[in-house]
Amino acid sequence: MRRLAAVAMIAFAASLSAFAAPAYAGHGHSMMAPGHMKHTCPPGQHWVKGYHKKNGTKVKGYCR
């Protein structure tokens, strides 16, 4: 029974570590500190900030 409990705890801890990974890794930006974002783009590209179109549509930031 103890072995089963230990395996269950390891599986639970592993599932939590998946949520602890940066949510933005590999999507053009990375986490520096809580509330601060550092945007990185591939060489030869730059970060374009998000904006609102005249019709009210919100466009998220992206690499260009």
Secondary structure, DSSP 8 states (H G I E B T S, - for coil): -HHHHHHHHHHHHHHHHHHHS-TTTTTTEEEEETTEEEE---TT--EE--EE-TTS-EE--EE-
